[in-house]
Amino acid sequence: MKRLVTLSLTLLLVFAVLIAGCAPAAPKGDTIKIGACLAMTGSSSHPNTNMKYFMLSAVQDINDAGGVLGRPLELIVYDDELNAGKSATYTRKLVTEDKVC
């Protein structure tokens, strides 16, 4: 399941990079929030820590290129410590409180 979410988020970022290439102006307007729950501490922390920095770098590149449809991206990442309960809690928080897309 986590691989599917990671793959989906990666594809979303790649799509956003392609769109951003068409808008060289500085991003304006409301921020588009995207989020992820990753296990950055615990037994499987190394690959997901790298994923966090990849996503931050991609968001920065997208914003530097003008954002998505002229709107800047904001990445919100939570460390679920590879705990299903924490993952569910953080996912709910991303949707209800952080209002990610």
N, CA, C and O atoms as a GROMACS GRO file, in nm:
protein
  404
    1MET      N    1   0.082  -0.119   0.000
    1MET     CA    2   0.000   0.000   0.000
    1MET      C    3   0.086   0.126   0.000
    1MET      O    4   0.059   0.220  -0.074
    2LYS      N    5   0.193   0.126   0.085
    2LYS     CA    6   0.280   0.244   0.090
    2LYS      C    7   0.350   0.266  -0.044
    2LYS      O    8   0.371   0.380  -0.085
    3ARG      N    9   0.386   0.157  -0.111
    3ARG     CA   10   0.450   0.173  -0.242
    3ARG      C   11   0.355   0.237  -0.341
    3ARG      O   12   0.396   0.320  -0.423
    4LEU      N   13   0.228   0.199  -0.334
    4LEU     CA   14   0.129   0.258  -0.424
    4LEU      C   15   0.113   0.407  -0.395
    4LEU      O   16   0.106   0.488  -0.488
    5VAL      N   17   0.108   0.443  -0.268
    5VAL     CA   18   0.096   0.585  -0.231
    5VAL      C   19   0.220   0.661  -0.275
    5VAL      O   20   0.210   0.771  -0.330
    6THR      N   21   0.339   0.602  -0.251
    6THR     CA   22   0.464   0.668  -0.290
    6THR      C   23   0.471   0.683  -0.442
    6THR      O   24   0.510   0.788  -0.492
    7LEU      N   25   0.432   0.578  -0.515
    7LEU     CA   26   0.433   0.585  -0.660
    7LEU      C   27   0.334   0.690  -0.709
    7LEU      O   28   0.365   0.766  -0.800
    8SER      N   29   0.215   0.695  -0.649
    8SER     CA   30   0.115   0.794  -0.688
    8SER      C   31   0.165   0.936  -0.665
    8SER      O   32   0.148   1.023  -0.749
    9LEU      N   33   0.228   0.958  -0.548
    9LEU     CA   34   0.280   1.091  -0.517
    9LEU      C   35   0.393   1.128  -0.613
    9LEU      O   36   0.401   1.243  -0.657
   10THR      N   37   0.479   1.033  -0.645
   10THR     CA   38   0.588   1.058  -0.738
   10THR      C   39   0.533   1.095  -0.876
   10THR      O   40   0.582   1.188  -0.939
   11LEU      N   41   0.431   1.022  -0.921
   11LEU     CA   42   0.371   1.053  -1.051
   11LEU      C   43   0.305   1.190  -1.049
   11LEU      O   44   0.310   1.263  -1.148
   12LEU      N   45   0.242   1.225  -0.937
   12LEU     CA   46   0.181   1.358  -0.923
   12LEU      C   47   0.288   1.466  -0.935
   12LEU      O   48   0.267   1.566  -1.003
   13LEU      N   49   0.402   1.446  -0.869
   13LEU     CA   50   0.508   1.545  -0.875
   13LEU      C   51   0.566   1.556  -1.016
   13LEU      O   52   0.596   1.666  -1.062
   14VAL      N   53   0.582   1.442  -1.084
   14VAL     CA   54   0.633   1.445  -1.222
   14VAL      C   55   0.535   1.520  -1.312
   14VAL      O   56   0.577   1.602  -1.394
   15PHE      N   57   0.406   1.494  -1.297
   15PHE     CA   58   0.304   1.564  -1.375
   15PHE      C   59   0.308   1.713  -1.346
   15PHE      O   60   0.298   1.795  -1.438
   16ALA      N   61   0.324   1.748  -1.220
   16ALA     CA   62   0.329   1.889  -1.184
   16ALA      C   63   0.452   1.957  -1.243
   16ALA      O   64   0.446   2.073  -1.283
   17VAL      N   65   0.564   1.884  -1.249
   17VAL     CA   66   0.685   1.940  -1.310
   17VAL      C   67   0.660   1.970  -1.458
   17VAL      O   68   0.702   2.073  -1.510
   18LEU      N   69   0.591   1.878  -1.525
   18LEU     CA   70   0.561   1.900  -1.667
   18LEU      C   71   0.472   2.022  -1.686
   18LEU      O   72   0.493   2.102  -1.777
   19ILE      N   73   0.372   2.037  -1.602
   19ILE     CA   74   0.285   2.153  -1.610
   19ILE      C   75   0.362   2.280  -1.577
   19ILE      O   76   0.345   2.383  -1.642
   20ALA      N   77   0.445   2.272  -1.475
   20ALA     CA   78   0.520   2.390  -1.431
   20ALA      C   79   0.613   2.441  -1.540
   20ALA      O   80   0.642   2.561  -1.546
   21GLY      N   81   0.660   2.352  -1.626
   21GLY     CA   82   0.748   2.394  -1.734
   21GLY      C   83   0.680   2.490  -1.831
   21GLY      O   84   0.748   2.561  -1.906
   22CYS      N   85   0.550   2.493  -1.830
   22CYS     CA   86   0.474   2.582  -1.919
   22CYS      C   87   0.446   2.717  -1.855
   22CYS      O   88   0.392   2.806  -1.922
   23ALA      N   89   0.481   2.736  -1.730
   23ALA     CA   90   0.449   2.860  -1.659
   23ALA      C   91   0.574   2.916  -1.592
   23ALA      O   92   0.594   2.893  -1.472
   24PRO      N   93   0.658   2.991  -1.666
   24PRO     CA   94   0.783   3.038  -1.609
   24PRO      C   95   0.770   3.153  -1.509
   24PRO      O   96   0.868   3.186  -1.442
   25ALA      N   97   0.654   3.215  -1.498
   25ALA     CA   98   0.637   3.327  -1.405
   25ALA      C   99   0.639   3.278  -1.261
   25ALA      O  100   0.618   3.160  -1.234
   26ALA      N  101   0.666   3.370  -1.169
   26ALA     CA  102   0.666   3.336  -1.027
   26ALA      C  103   0.526   3.293  -0.985
   26ALA      O  104   0.426   3.351  -1.029
   27PRO      N  105   0.517   3.190  -0.900
   27PRO     CA  106   0.384   3.143  -0.860
   27PRO      C  107   0.307   3.249  -0.782
   27PRO      O  108   0.364   3.321  -0.699
   28LYS      N  109   0.178   3.257  -0.808
   28LYS     CA  110   0.089   3.350  -0.740
   28LYS      C  111  -0.039   3.276  -0.705
   28LYS      O  112  -0.066   3.169  -0.760
   29GLY      N  113  -0.117   3.330  -0.616
   29GLY     CA  114  -0.244   3.270  -0.582
   29GLY      C  115  -0.235   3.178  -0.463
   29GLY      O  116  -0.134   3.172  -0.394
   30ASP      N  117  -0.345   3.106  -0.441
   30ASP     CA  118  -0.354   3.015  -0.328
   30ASP      C  119  -0.256   2.900  -0.343
   30ASP      O  120  -0.230   2.851  -0.453
   31THR      N  121  -0.201   2.857  -0.231
   31THR     CA  122  -0.108   2.746  -0.229
   31THR      C  123  -0.181   2.615  -0.249
   31THR      O  124  -0.290   2.594  -0.195
   32ILE      N  125  -0.121   2.526  -0.328
   32ILE     CA  126  -0.173   2.391  -0.344
   32ILE      C  127  -0.096   2.304  -0.245
   32ILE      O  128   0.026   2.288  -0.258
   33LYS      N  129  -0.166   2.249  -0.149
   33LYS     CA  130  -0.101   2.167  -0.047
   33LYS      C  131  -0.106   2.020  -0.086
   33LYS      O  132  -0.211   1.968  -0.124
   34ILE      N  133   0.009   1.954  -0.077
   34ILE     CA  134   0.017   1.809  -0.096
   34ILE      C  135   0.084   1.752   0.028
   34ILE      O  136   0.162   1.821   0.093
   35GLY      N  137   0.053   1.627   0.061
   35GLY     CA  138   0.105   1.571   0.184
   35GLY      C  139   0.143   1.426   0.170
   35GLY      O  140   0.103   1.357   0.076
   36ALA      N  141   0.222   1.380   0.267
   36ALA     CA  142   0.265   1.240   0.270
   36ALA      C  143   0.293   1.197   0.412
   36ALA      O  144   0.334   1.276   0.497
   37CYS      N  145   0.270   1.068   0.437
   37CYS     CA  146   0.309   1.004   0.563
   37CYS      C  147   0.419   0.906   0.528
   37CYS      O  148   0.398   0.813   0.451
   38LEU      N  149   0.536   0.926   0.585
   38LEU     CA  150   0.651   0.841   0.558
   38LEU      C  151   0.711   0.790   0.687
   38LEU      O  152   0.705   0.857   0.790
   39ALA      N  153   0.770   0.672   0.682
   39ALA     CA  154   0.841   0.618   0.798
   39ALA      C  155   0.985   0.670   0.791
   39ALA      O  156   1.070   0.609   0.726
   40MET      N  157   1.011   0.781   0.857
   40MET     CA  158   1.144   0.841   0.852
   40MET      C  159   1.229   0.803   0.973
   40MET      O  160   1.350   0.827   0.973
   41THR      N  161   1.168   0.744   1.073
   41THR     CA  162   1.242   0.689   1.187
   41THR      C  163   1.198   0.545   1.204
   41THR      O  164   1.089   0.507   1.159
   42GLY      N  165   1.280   0.466   1.267
   42GLY     CA  166   1.248   0.325   1.284
   42GLY      C  167   1.329   0.240   1.190
   42GLY      O  168   1.430   0.285   1.135
   43SER      N  169   1.285   0.116   1.170
   43SER     CA  170   1.365   0.017   1.096
   43SER      C  171   1.379   0.048   0.948
   43SER      O  172   1.480   0.009   0.888
   44SER      N  173   1.283   0.115   0.887
   44SER     CA  174   1.291   0.140   0.741
   44SER      C  175   1.308   0.289   0.711
   44SER      O  176   1.256   0.338   0.611
   45SER      N  177   1.379   0.360   0.796
   45SER     CA  178   1.383   0.505   0.783
   45SER      C  179   1.466   0.556   0.666
   45SER      O  180   1.431   0.658   0.606
   46HIS      N  181   1.574   0.489   0.631
   46HIS     CA  182   1.666   0.544   0.532
   46HIS      C  183   1.601   0.573   0.396
   46HIS      O  184   1.611   0.687   0.349
   47PRO      N  185   1.534   0.477   0.331
   47PRO     CA  186   1.476   0.508   0.199
   47PRO      C  187   1.370   0.618   0.204
   47PRO      O  188   1.363   0.700   0.112
   48ASN      N  189   1.289   0.621   0.308
   48ASN     CA  190   1.183   0.721   0.314
   48ASN      C  191   1.236   0.859   0.347
   48ASN      O  192   1.177   0.959   0.306
   49THR      N  193   1.346   0.866   0.421
   49THR     CA  194   1.408   0.996   0.446
   49THR      C  195   1.456   1.053   0.313
   49THR      O  196   1.442   1.172   0.287
   50ASN      N  197   1.514   0.968   0.229
   50ASN     CA  198   1.555   1.011   0.096
   50ASN      C  199   1.436   1.056   0.014
   50ASN      O  200   1.444   1.154  -0.059
   51MET      N  201   1.323   0.985   0.027
   51MET     CA  202   1.202   1.021  -0.048
   51MET      C  203   1.154   1.160  -0.006
   51MET      O  204   1.111   1.238  -0.090
   52LYS      N  205   1.162   1.190   0.123
   52LYS     CA  206   1.120   1.322   0.171
   52LYS      C  207   1.204   1.431   0.104
   52LYS      O  208   1.149   1.530   0.057
   53TYR      N  209   1.336   1.413   0.099
   53TYR     CA  210   1.421   1.515   0.038
   53TYR      C  211   1.402   1.523  -0.113
   53TYR      O  212   1.415   1.631  -0.171
   54PHE      N  213   1.371   1.410  -0.177
   54PHE     CA  214   1.338   1.412  -0.320
   54PHE      C  215   1.212   1.495  -0.343
   54PHE      O  216   1.208   1.578  -0.433
   55MET      N  217   1.110   1.471  -0.261
   55MET     CA  218   0.984   1.544  -0.277
   55MET      C  219   1.003   1.692  -0.250
   55MET      O  220   0.950   1.775  -0.323
   56LEU      N  221   1.080   1.728  -0.145
   56LEU     CA  222   1.106   1.869  -0.116
   56LEU      C  223   1.180   1.936  -0.231
   56LEU      O  224   1.151   2.050  -0.268
   57SER      N  225   1.276   1.863  -0.289
   57SER     CA  226   1.351   1.916  -0.402
   57SER      C  227   1.260   1.935  -0.524
   57SER      O  228   1.270   2.036  -0.594
   58ALA      N  229   1.173   1.838  -0.548
   58ALA     CA  230   1.080   1.849  -0.662
   58ALA      C  231   0.985   1.966  -0.644
   58ALA      O  232   0.958   2.040  -0.739
   59VAL      N  233   0.933   1.984  -0.523
   59VAL     CA  234   0.842   2.096  -0.495
   59VAL      C  235   0.915   2.229  -0.516
   59VAL      O  236   0.858   2.323  -0.572
   60GLN      N  237   1.039   2.237  -0.470
   60GLN     CA  238   1.117   2.360  -0.489
   60GLN      C  239   1.139   2.388  -0.638
   60GLN      O  240   1.124   2.502  -0.682
   61ASP      N  241   1.173   2.283  -0.714
   61ASP     CA  242   1.193   2.301  -0.859
   61ASP      C  243   1.064   2.346  -0.928
   61ASP      O  244   1.066   2.432  -1.015
   62ILE      N  245   0.952   2.286  -0.887
   62ILE     CA  246   0.822   2.323  -0.944
   62ILE      C  247   0.790   2.468  -0.913
   62ILE      O  248   0.748   2.544  -1.001
   63ASN      N  249   0.810   2.508  -0.788
   63ASN     CA  250   0.781   2.646  -0.748
   63ASN      C  251   0.875   2.745  -0.818
   63ASN      O  252   0.832   2.854  -0.856
   64ASP      N  253   1.003   2.707  -0.835
   64ASP     CA  254   1.098   2.794  -0.905
   64ASP      C  255   1.059   2.812  -1.052
   64ASP      O  256   1.091   2.914  -1.113
   65ALA      N  257   0.990   2.711  -1.108
   65ALA     CA  258   0.948   2.718  -1.248
   65ALA      C  259   0.812   2.784  -1.266
   65ALA      O  260   0.761   2.791  -1.378
   66GLY      N  261   0.753   2.832  -1.158
   66GLY     CA  262   0.626   2.901  -1.170
   66GLY      C  263   0.509   2.832  -1.104
   66GLY      O  264   0.396   2.879  -1.114
   67GLY      N  265   0.534   2.721  -1.038
   67GLY     CA  266   0.427   2.650  -0.969
   67GLY      C  267   0.342   2.566  -1.062
   67GLY      O  268   0.382   2.536  -1.175
   68VAL      N  269   0.225   2.529  -1.016
   68VAL     CA  270   0.130   2.451  -1.095
   68VAL      C  271   0.013   2.542  -1.129
   68VAL      O  272  -0.060   2.588  -1.042
   69LEU      N  273  -0.003   2.566  -1.258
   69LEU     CA  274  -0.106   2.659  -1.305
   69LEU      C  275  -0.093   2.794  -1.237
   69LEU      O  276  -0.192   2.860  -1.206
   70GLY      N  277   0.032   2.834  -1.214
   70GLY     CA  278   0.061   2.962  -1.153
   70GLY      C  279   0.046   2.966  -1.002
   70GLY      O  280   0.056   3.073  -0.941
   71ARG      N  281   0.022   2.851  -0.939
   71ARG     CA  282   0.004   2.845  -0.794
   71ARG      C  283   0.120   2.767  -0.732
   71ARG      O  284   0.160   2.664  -0.784
   72PRO      N  285   0.175   2.816  -0.620
   72PRO     CA  286   0.286   2.746  -0.555
   72PRO      C  287   0.239   2.619  -0.484
   72PRO      O  288   0.125   2.609  -0.439
   73LEU      N  289   0.329   2.522  -0.476
   73LEU     CA  290   0.303   2.399  -0.401
   73LEU      C  291   0.360   2.410  -0.260
   73LEU      O  292   0.460   2.478  -0.237
   74GLU      N  293   0.294   2.344  -0.167
   74GLU     CA  294   0.344   2.332  -0.030
   74GLU      C  295   0.337   2.184   0.007
   74GLU      O  296   0.232   2.122  -0.005
   75LEU      N  297   0.449   2.128   0.052
   75LEU     CA  298   0.456   1.988   0.091
   75LEU      C  299   0.450   1.976   0.243
   75LEU      O  300   0.525   2.042   0.314
   76ILE      N  301   0.360   1.891   0.290
   76ILE     CA  302   0.348   1.863   0.434
   76ILE      C  303   0.378   1.715   0.452
   76ILE      O  304   0.312   1.630   0.393
   77VAL      N  305   0.479   1.684   0.534
   77VAL     CA  306   0.522   1.546   0.556
   77VAL      C  307   0.517   1.513   0.704
   77VAL      O  308   0.564   1.590   0.788
   78TYR      N  309   0.458   1.398   0.735
   78TYR     CA  310   0.455   1.348   0.873
   78TYR      C  311   0.530   1.216   0.881
   78TYR      O  312   0.526   1.135   0.788
   79ASP      N  313   0.599   1.194   0.992
   79ASP     CA  314   0.672   1.071   1.019
   79ASP      C  315   0.579   0.976   1.094
   79ASP      O  316   0.548   0.998   1.211
   80ASP      N  317   0.533   0.870   1.026
   80ASP     CA  318   0.442   0.776   1.090
   80ASP      C  319   0.515   0.661   1.160
   80ASP      O  320   0.452   0.574   1.219
   81GLU      N  321   0.648   0.661   1.155
   81GLU     CA  322   0.733   0.562   1.223
   81GLU      C  323   0.696   0.419   1.187
   81GLU      O  324   0.718   0.327   1.266
   82LEU      N  325   0.641   0.398   1.068
   82LEU     CA  326   0.597   0.267   1.020
   82LEU      C  327   0.492   0.206   1.113
   82LEU      O  328   0.488   0.084   1.132
   83ASN      N  329   0.408   0.292   1.169
   83ASN     CA  330   0.303   0.250   1.261
   83ASN      C  331   0.169   0.278   1.192
   83ASN      O  332   0.139   0.392   1.157
   84ALA      N  333   0.089   0.173   1.174
   84ALA     CA  334  -0.038   0.187   1.100
   84ALA      C  335  -0.133   0.285   1.169
   84ALA      O  336  -0.202   0.362   1.102
   85GLY      N  337  -0.136   0.283   1.301
   85GLY     CA  338  -0.222   0.375   1.374
   85GLY      C  339  -0.183   0.520   1.352
   85GLY      O  340  -0.268   0.606   1.328
   86LYS      N  341  -0.052   0.547   1.359
   86LYS     CA  342  -0.004   0.683   1.336
   86LYS      C  343  -0.028   0.724   1.191
   86LYS      O  344  -0.063   0.839   1.164
   87SER      N  345  -0.008   0.631   1.098
   87SER     CA  346  -0.031   0.661   0.957
   87SER      C  347  -0.175   0.702   0.933
   87SER      O  348  -0.202   0.798   0.861
   88ALA      N  349  -0.270   0.629   0.993
   88ALA     CA  350  -0.412   0.663   0.978
   88ALA      C  351  -0.442   0.799   1.040
   88ALA      O  352  -0.515   0.880   0.983
   89THR      N  353  -0.385   0.825   1.158
   89THR     CA  354  -0.407   0.953   1.225
   89THR      C  355  -0.352   1.068   1.142
   89THR      O  356  -0.420   1.170   1.124
   90TYR      N  357  -0.228   1.053   1.092
   90TYR     CA  358  -0.168   1.161   1.014
   90TYR      C  359  -0.238   1.180   0.880
   90TYR      O  360  -0.251   1.293   0.833
   91THR      N  361  -0.283   1.071   0.818
   91THR     CA  362  -0.356   1.084   0.692
   91THR      C  363  -0.486   1.161   0.714
   91THR      O  364  -0.521   1.248   0.636
   92ARG      N  365  -0.556   1.128   0.822
   92ARG     CA  366  -0.679   1.200   0.856
   92ARG      C  367  -0.648   1.347   0.881
   92ARG      O  368  -0.724   1.434   0.838
   93LYS      N  369  -0.536   1.375   0.950
   93LYS     CA  370  -0.498   1.513   0.978
   93LYS      C  371  -0.465   1.589   0.849
   93LYS      O  372  -0.503   1.705   0.834
   94LEU      N  373  -0.395   1.522   0.757
   94LEU     CA  374  -0.364   1.586   0.629
   94LEU      C  375  -0.489   1.631   0.556
   94LEU      O  376  -0.493   1.740   0.499
   95VAL      N  377  -0.591   1.547   0.558
   95VAL     CA  378  -0.714   1.577   0.484
   95VAL      C  379  -0.801   1.677   0.560
   95VAL      O  380  -0.849   1.775   0.501
   96THR      N  381  -0.822   1.655   0.689
   96THR     CA  382  -0.919   1.736   0.763
   96THR      C  383  -0.862   1.869   0.814
   96THR      O  384  -0.930   1.972   0.807
   97GLU      N  385  -0.739   1.868   0.864
   97GLU     CA  386  -0.682   1.990   0.922
   97GLU      C  387  -0.593   2.067   0.825
   97GLU      O  388  -0.603   2.189   0.813
   98ASP      N  389  -0.505   1.993   0.756
   98ASP     CA  390  -0.411   2.059   0.665
   98ASP      C  391  -0.472   2.092   0.530
   98ASP      O  392  -0.418   2.174   0.456
   99LYS      N  393  -0.584   2.027   0.498
   99LYS     CA  394  -0.657   2.052   0.373
   99LYS      C  395  -0.571   2.030   0.249
   99LYS      O  396  -0.568   2.113   0.158
  100VAL      N  397  -0.500   1.915   0.246
  100VAL     CA  398  -0.421   1.882   0.128
  100VAL      C  399  -0.515   1.838   0.015
  100VAL      O  400  -0.629   1.798   0.038
  101CYS      N  401  -0.462   1.847  -0.107
  101CYS     CA  402  -0.541   1.805  -0.224
  101CYS      C  403  -0.552   1.653  -0.228
  101CYS      O  404  -0.614   1.597  -0.318
   0.00000   0.00000   0.00000
